[in-house]
C-alpha cells in the first residue's frame, strides 16, 4: 500500500514548495503602497488553481490514511478540516477580486489573505509531518522485510 504512494508524496511535496513560492510572491506584492491588482490577481489565480488541484488529489489520499494510532488519526482528521477553512478564505478573496474595488481587495488580503497564508503554512507543515512518518515507516518496513528474509 505505502510503496506506490511514495512517488505521490514526492509530487505533493513539490507542490508544497510551489505553493510556498506563490505565497511569498503574493506577500511581496501586497506590501507595496500601490497595489498592482493585475499582477496580484494573476498570482492569486495561480495559487488558487494549484491549491484546488492539490487538495482534490490530496483529499482521497488522506481519507484512506487512517491507522490504528489515535494521535496520527487526529492529525489526519485535522488536515481534512483545514482544507475546508482554506477553501473559505480562497472564496472570500475571489469575491474581493470580482468586486474590482481596490480598498475591498486590499482589506480582504490584509485580513483573509494573512489568515490564509498563515493557515496554509501551518497546514503544509502538518502534512509534511505525516509524509515524514509515512516515509520513515516505509523505509523501516523495507529494512525489517530485508532482515526477515
TIKE-999355 format. One record per residue (C-alpha): residue number from 1; x, y, z. Coordinates in nm, 4 decimals, always signed. Example, Ala and Ser with C-alpha at 12.3 -4.5 7.8 and 13.67 -1.06 7.14 Angstrom:
<atom><vexdren>1</vexdren><px>+1.2300</px><py>-0.4500</py><pz>+0.7800</pz></atom>
<atom><vexdren>2</vexdren><px>+1.3670</px><py>-0.1060</py><pz>+0.7140</pz></atom>
END
This chain:
<atom><vexdren>1</vexdren><px>+0.0000</px><py>+0.0000</py><pz>+0.0000</pz></atom>
<atom><vexdren>2</vexdren><px>+0.2594</px><py>+0.2575</py><pz>+0.1057</pz></atom>
<atom><vexdren>3</vexdren><px>+0.5205</px><py>+0.1808</py><pz>-0.1589</pz></atom>
<atom><vexdren>4</vexdren><px>+0.3197</px><py>+0.3048</py><pz>-0.4537</pz></atom>
<atom><vexdren>5</vexdren><px>+0.2297</px><py>+0.6222</py><pz>-0.2632</pz></atom>
<atom><vexdren>6</vexdren><px>+0.5886</px><py>+0.7351</py><pz>-0.2183</pz></atom>
<atom><vexdren>7</vexdren><px>+0.6008</px><py>+0.8910</py><pz>-0.5672</pz></atom>
<atom><vexdren>8</vexdren><px>+0.2705</px><py>+1.0593</py><pz>-0.4912</pz></atom>
<atom><vexdren>9</vexdren><px>+0.4098</px><py>+1.2027</py><pz>-0.1656</pz></atom>
<atom><vexdren>10</vexdren><px>+0.7083</px><py>+1.3383</py><pz>-0.3575</pz></atom>
<atom><vexdren>11</vexdren><px>+0.4664</px><py>+1.5076</py><pz>-0.6001</pz></atom>
<atom><vexdren>12</vexdren><px>+0.2676</px><py>+1.6606</py><pz>-0.3119</pz></atom>
<atom><vexdren>13</vexdren><px>+0.5883</px><py>+1.7876</py><pz>-0.1509</pz></atom>
<atom><vexdren>14</vexdren><px>+0.6909</px><py>+1.9531</py><pz>-0.4778</pz></atom>
<atom><vexdren>15</vexdren><px>+0.3518</px><py>+2.1239</py><pz>-0.4920</pz></atom>
<atom><vexdren>16</vexdren><px>+0.4006</px><py>+2.2447</py><pz>-0.1332</pz></atom>
<atom><vexdren>17</vexdren><px>+0.7185</px><py>+2.4175</py><pz>-0.2484</pz></atom>
<atom><vexdren>18</vexdren><px>+0.5308</px><py>+2.5753</py><pz>-0.5407</pz></atom>
<atom><vexdren>19</vexdren><px>+0.2519</px><py>+2.6933</py><pz>-0.3073</pz></atom>
<atom><vexdren>20</vexdren><px>+0.5124</px><py>+2.8394</py><pz>-0.0709</pz></atom>
<atom><vexdren>21</vexdren><px>+0.6741</px><py>+3.0272</py><pz>-0.3589</pz></atom>
<atom><vexdren>22</vexdren><px>+0.3376</px><py>+3.1715</py><pz>-0.4671</pz></atom>
<atom><vexdren>23</vexdren><px>+0.2622</px><py>+3.2764</py><pz>-0.1074</pz></atom>
<atom><vexdren>24</vexdren><px>+0.5908</px><py>+3.4670</py><pz>-0.0899</pz></atom>
<atom><vexdren>25</vexdren><px>+0.5186</px><py>+3.6275</py><pz>-0.4266</pz></atom>
<atom><vexdren>26</vexdren><px>+0.1747</px><py>+3.7429</py><pz>-0.3122</pz></atom>
<atom><vexdren>27</vexdren><px>+0.3083</px><py>+3.8750</py><pz>+0.0169</pz></atom>
<atom><vexdren>28</vexdren><px>+0.5752</px><py>+4.0730</py><pz>-0.1668</pz></atom>
<atom><vexdren>29</vexdren><px>+0.3148</px><py>+4.2217</py><pz>-0.3991</pz></atom>
<atom><vexdren>30</vexdren><px>+0.0852</px><py>+4.3096</py><pz>-0.1071</pz></atom>
<atom><vexdren>31</vexdren><px>+0.3391</px><py>+4.5180</py><pz>+0.0889</pz></atom>
<atom><vexdren>32</vexdren><px>+0.3678</px><py>+4.7823</py><pz>-0.1808</pz></atom>
<atom><vexdren>33</vexdren><px>+0.1850</px><py>+5.1127</py><pz>-0.1355</pz></atom>
<atom><vexdren>34</vexdren><px>+0.0248</px><py>+5.0973</py><pz>-0.4802</pz></atom>
<atom><vexdren>35</vexdren><px>-0.1058</px><py>+4.7523</py><pz>-0.5479</pz></atom>
<atom><vexdren>36</vexdren><px>-0.0748</px><py>+4.6156</py><pz>-0.8988</pz></atom>
<atom><vexdren>37</vexdren><px>-0.4091</px><py>+4.4367</py><pz>-0.8992</pz></atom>
<atom><vexdren>38</vexdren><px>-0.3414</px><py>+4.2705</py><pz>-1.2334</pz></atom>
<atom><vexdren>39</vexdren><px>-0.0247</px><py>+4.1022</py><pz>-1.1022</pz></atom>
<atom><vexdren>40</vexdren><px>-0.1814</px><py>+4.0174</py><pz>-0.7674</pz></atom>
<atom><vexdren>41</vexdren><px>-0.4839</px><py>+3.8644</py><pz>-0.9363</pz></atom>
<atom><vexdren>42</vexdren><px>-0.2640</px><py>+3.6571</py><pz>-1.1705</pz></atom>
<atom><vexdren>43</vexdren><px>-0.0545</px><py>+3.5201</py><pz>-0.8833</pz></atom>
<atom><vexdren>44</vexdren><px>-0.3651</px><py>+3.4607</py><pz>-0.6711</pz></atom>
<atom><vexdren>45</vexdren><px>-0.5345</px><py>+3.2702</py><pz>-0.9551</pz></atom>
<atom><vexdren>46</vexdren><px>-0.2238</px><py>+3.0523</py><pz>-0.9970</pz></atom>
<atom><vexdren>47</vexdren><px>-0.2200</px><py>+2.9878</py><pz>-0.6217</pz></atom>
<atom><vexdren>48</vexdren><px>-0.5922</px><py>+2.9181</py><pz>-0.6069</pz></atom>
<atom><vexdren>49</vexdren><px>-0.5811</px><py>+2.6796</py><pz>-0.9050</pz></atom>
<atom><vexdren>50</vexdren><px>-0.2793</px><py>+2.4956</py><pz>-0.7650</pz></atom>
<atom><vexdren>51</vexdren><px>-0.4421</px><py>+2.4602</py><pz>-0.4225</pz></atom>
<atom><vexdren>52</vexdren><px>-0.7649</px><py>+2.3321</py><pz>-0.5807</pz></atom>
<atom><vexdren>53</vexdren><px>-0.5770</px><py>+2.0747</py><pz>-0.7880</pz></atom>
<atom><vexdren>54</vexdren><px>-0.3519</px><py>+1.9829</py><pz>-0.4969</pz></atom>
<atom><vexdren>55</vexdren><px>-0.6367</px><py>+1.9329</py><pz>-0.2495</pz></atom>
<atom><vexdren>56</vexdren><px>-0.8508</px><py>+1.7383</py><pz>-0.4971</pz></atom>
<atom><vexdren>57</vexdren><px>-0.5648</px><py>+1.4877</py><pz>-0.5235</pz></atom>
<atom><vexdren>58</vexdren><px>-0.4805</px><py>+1.5034</py><pz>-0.1549</pz></atom>
<atom><vexdren>59</vexdren><px>-0.8310</px><py>+1.4556</py><pz>-0.0133</pz></atom>
<atom><vexdren>60</vexdren><px>-0.8725</px><py>+1.0909</py><pz>-0.1239</pz></atom>
<atom><vexdren>61</vexdren><px>-0.5149</px><py>+1.0183</py><pz>-0.0119</pz></atom>
<atom><vexdren>62</vexdren><px>-0.5807</px><py>+1.1467</py><pz>+0.3401</pz></atom>
<atom><vexdren>63</vexdren><px>-0.9269</px><py>+0.9874</py><pz>+0.3561</pz></atom>
<atom><vexdren>64</vexdren><px>-0.7649</px><py>+0.6460</py><pz>+0.3033</pz></atom>
<atom><vexdren>65</vexdren><px>-0.4907</px><py>+0.7173</py><pz>+0.5530</pz></atom>
<atom><vexdren>66</vexdren><px>-0.6239</px><py>+0.6132</py><pz>+0.8907</pz></atom>
<atom><vexdren>67</vexdren><px>-0.4085</px><py>+0.3876</py><pz>+1.1039</pz></atom>
<atom><vexdren>68</vexdren><px>-0.4561</px><py>+0.2290</py><pz>+1.4437</pz></atom>
<atom><vexdren>69</vexdren><px>-0.2704</px><py>+0.5188</py><pz>+1.6080</pz></atom>
<atom><vexdren>70</vexdren><px>-0.5295</px><py>+0.7629</py><pz>+1.7503</pz></atom>
<atom><vexdren>71</vexdren><px>-0.2891</px><py>+1.0588</py><pz>+1.7601</pz></atom>
<atom><vexdren>72</vexdren><px>-0.1951</px><py>+1.0042</py><pz>+1.3966</pz></atom>
<atom><vexdren>73</vexdren><px>-0.5632</px><py>+0.9832</py><pz>+1.3010</pz></atom>
<atom><vexdren>74</vexdren><px>-0.6346</px><py>+1.3122</py><pz>+1.4853</pz></atom>
<atom><vexdren>75</vexdren><px>-0.3697</px><py>+1.4819</py><pz>+1.2766</pz></atom>
<atom><vexdren>76</vexdren><px>-0.5177</px><py>+1.3366</py><pz>+0.9562</pz></atom>
<atom><vexdren>77</vexdren><px>-0.8693</px><py>+1.4479</py><pz>+1.0596</pz></atom>
<atom><vexdren>78</vexdren><px>-0.7376</px><py>+1.7981</py><pz>+1.1307</pz></atom>
<atom><vexdren>79</vexdren><px>-0.5791</px><py>+1.8096</py><pz>+0.7828</pz></atom>
<atom><vexdren>80</vexdren><px>-0.9168</px><py>+1.7354</py><pz>+0.6271</pz></atom>
<atom><vexdren>81</vexdren><px>-1.0914</px><py>+2.0077</py><pz>+0.8340</pz></atom>
<atom><vexdren>82</vexdren><px>-0.8322</px><py>+2.2692</py><pz>+0.7425</pz></atom>
<atom><vexdren>83</vexdren><px>-0.8926</px><py>+2.2041</py><pz>+0.3720</pz></atom>
<atom><vexdren>84</vexdren><px>-1.2446</px><py>+2.3427</py><pz>+0.4268</pz></atom>
<atom><vexdren>85</vexdren><px>-1.1112</px><py>+2.6534</py><pz>+0.6045</pz></atom>
<atom><vexdren>86</vexdren><px>-0.8650</px><py>+2.7168</py><pz>+0.3237</pz></atom>
<atom><vexdren>87</vexdren><px>-1.1443</px><py>+2.6917</py><pz>+0.0669</pz></atom>
<atom><vexdren>88</vexdren><px>-1.3422</px><py>+2.9517</py><pz>+0.2654</pz></atom>
<atom><vexdren>89</vexdren><px>-1.0552</px><py>+3.2012</py><pz>+0.2691</pz></atom>
<atom><vexdren>90</vexdren><px>-0.9948</px><py>+3.1482</py><pz>-0.1021</pz></atom>
<atom><vexdren>91</vexdren><px>-1.3610</px><py>+3.2154</py><pz>-0.1740</pz></atom>
<atom><vexdren>92</vexdren><px>-1.3550</px><py>+3.5439</py><pz>+0.0209</pz></atom>
<atom><vexdren>93</vexdren><px>-1.0506</px><py>+3.6555</py><pz>-0.1778</pz></atom>
<atom><vexdren>94</vexdren><px>-1.2115</px><py>+3.5510</py><pz>-0.5080</pz></atom>
<atom><vexdren>95</vexdren><px>-1.5181</px><py>+3.7614</py><pz>-0.4220</pz></atom>
<atom><vexdren>96</vexdren><px>-1.2951</px><py>+4.0564</py><pz>-0.3372</pz></atom>
<atom><vexdren>97</vexdren><px>-1.1346</px><py>+4.0376</py><pz>-0.6817</pz></atom>
<atom><vexdren>98</vexdren><px>-1.4687</px><py>+4.0133</py><pz>-0.8540</pz></atom>
<atom><vexdren>99</vexdren><px>-1.5748</px><py>+4.3370</py><pz>-0.6821</pz></atom>
<atom><vexdren>100</vexdren><px>-1.2948</px><py>+4.5302</py><pz>-0.8609</pz></atom>
<atom><vexdren>101</vexdren><px>-1.2913</px><py>+4.7553</py><pz>-0.5520</pz></atom>
<atom><vexdren>102</vexdren><px>-0.9304</px><py>+4.8439</py><pz>-0.4692</pz></atom>
<atom><vexdren>103</vexdren><px>-0.9980</px><py>+4.9121</py><pz>-0.0979</pz></atom>
<atom><vexdren>104</vexdren><px>-1.2055</px><py>+4.5967</py><pz>-0.0546</pz></atom>
<atom><vexdren>105</vexdren><px>-0.9359</px><py>+4.3854</py><pz>-0.2228</pz></atom>
<atom><vexdren>106</vexdren><px>-0.6637</px><py>+4.5366</py><pz>-0.0049</pz></atom>
<atom><vexdren>107</vexdren><px>-0.8661</px><py>+4.4886</py><pz>+0.3156</pz></atom>
<atom><vexdren>108</vexdren><px>-0.9567</px><py>+4.1317</py><pz>+0.2193</pz></atom>
<atom><vexdren>109</vexdren><px>-0.5932</px><py>+4.0456</py><pz>+0.1593</pz></atom>
<atom><vexdren>110</vexdren><px>-0.4851</px><py>+4.2092</py><pz>+0.4828</pz></atom>
<atom><vexdren>111</vexdren><px>-0.7402</px><py>+4.0016</py><pz>+0.6751</pz></atom>
<atom><vexdren>112</vexdren><px>-0.8322</px><py>+3.6800</py><pz>+0.4948</pz></atom>
<atom><vexdren>113</vexdren><px>-0.5105</px><py>+3.6809</py><pz>+0.2931</pz></atom>
<atom><vexdren>114</vexdren><px>-0.2918</px><py>+3.6863</py><pz>+0.6044</pz></atom>
<atom><vexdren>115</vexdren><px>-0.5068</px><py>+3.4198</py><pz>+0.7706</pz></atom>
<atom><vexdren>116</vexdren><px>-0.4887</px><py>+3.2077</py><pz>+0.4552</pz></atom>
<atom><vexdren>117</vexdren><px>-0.1105</px><py>+3.2430</py><pz>+0.4280</pz></atom>
<atom><vexdren>118</vexdren><px>-0.0608</px><py>+3.1507</py><pz>+0.7931</pz></atom>
<atom><vexdren>119</vexdren><px>-0.3073</px><py>+2.8612</py><pz>+0.7782</pz></atom>
<atom><vexdren>120</vexdren><px>-0.1518</px><py>+2.7249</py><pz>+0.4578</pz></atom>
<atom><vexdren>121</vexdren><px>+0.1991</px><py>+2.7297</py><pz>+0.6031</pz></atom>
<atom><vexdren>122</vexdren><px>+0.0911</px><py>+2.5580</py><pz>+0.9243</pz></atom>
<atom><vexdren>123</vexdren><px>-0.1184</px><py>+2.3114</py><pz>+0.7259</pz></atom>
<atom><vexdren>124</vexdren><px>+0.1640</px><py>+2.2195</py><pz>+0.4882</pz></atom>
<atom><vexdren>125</vexdren><px>+0.3962</px><py>+2.1736</py><pz>+0.7870</pz></atom>
<atom><vexdren>126</vexdren><px>+0.1486</px><py>+1.9273</py><pz>+0.9419</pz></atom>
<atom><vexdren>127</vexdren><px>+0.1144</px><py>+1.7421</py><pz>+0.6135</pz></atom>
<atom><vexdren>128</vexdren><px>+0.4933</px><py>+1.7212</py><pz>+0.5888</pz></atom>
<atom><vexdren>129</vexdren><px>+0.4984</px><py>+1.5622</py><pz>+0.9357</pz></atom>
<atom><vexdren>130</vexdren><px>+0.2592</px><py>+1.2955</py><pz>+0.8084</pz></atom>
<atom><vexdren>131</vexdren><px>+0.4694</px><py>+1.2426</py><pz>+0.4961</pz></atom>
<atom><vexdren>132</vexdren><px>+0.7841</px><py>+1.2087</py><pz>+0.7101</pz></atom>
<atom><vexdren>133</vexdren><px>+0.6120</px><py>+0.9481</py><pz>+0.9240</pz></atom>
<atom><vexdren>134</vexdren><px>+0.4983</px><py>+0.7522</py><pz>+0.6188</pz></atom>
<atom><vexdren>135</vexdren><px>+0.8424</px><py>+0.7665</py><pz>+0.4594</pz></atom>
<atom><vexdren>136</vexdren><px>+1.0074</px><py>+0.6612</py><pz>+0.7854</pz></atom>
<atom><vexdren>137</vexdren><px>+0.7548</px><py>+0.3816</py><pz>+0.8298</pz></atom>
<atom><vexdren>138</vexdren><px>+0.8046</px><py>+0.2614</py><pz>+0.4736</pz></atom>
<atom><vexdren>139</vexdren><px>+1.1857</px><py>+0.2670</py><pz>+0.4971</pz></atom>
<atom><vexdren>140</vexdren><px>+1.1826</px><py>+0.0770</py><pz>+0.8235</pz></atom>
<atom><vexdren>141</vexdren><px>+0.9293</px><py>-0.1708</py><pz>+0.6889</pz></atom>
<atom><vexdren>142</vexdren><px>+1.1643</px><py>-0.2432</py><pz>+0.3973</pz></atom>
<atom><vexdren>143</vexdren><px>+1.4579</px><py>-0.2914</py><pz>+0.6382</pz></atom>
<atom><vexdren>144</vexdren><px>+1.2515</px><py>-0.5286</py><pz>+0.8519</pz></atom>
<atom><vexdren>145</vexdren><px>+1.1472</px><py>-0.7256</py><pz>+0.5448</pz></atom>
<atom><vexdren>146</vexdren><px>+1.5129</px><py>-0.7482</py><pz>+0.4370</pz></atom>
<atom><vexdren>147</vexdren><px>+1.6212</px><py>-0.8860</py><pz>+0.7743</pz></atom>
<atom><vexdren>148</vexdren><px>+1.3367</px><py>-1.1364</py><pz>+0.7834</pz></atom>
<atom><vexdren>149</vexdren><px>+1.4326</px><py>-1.2978</py><pz>+0.4508</pz></atom>
END
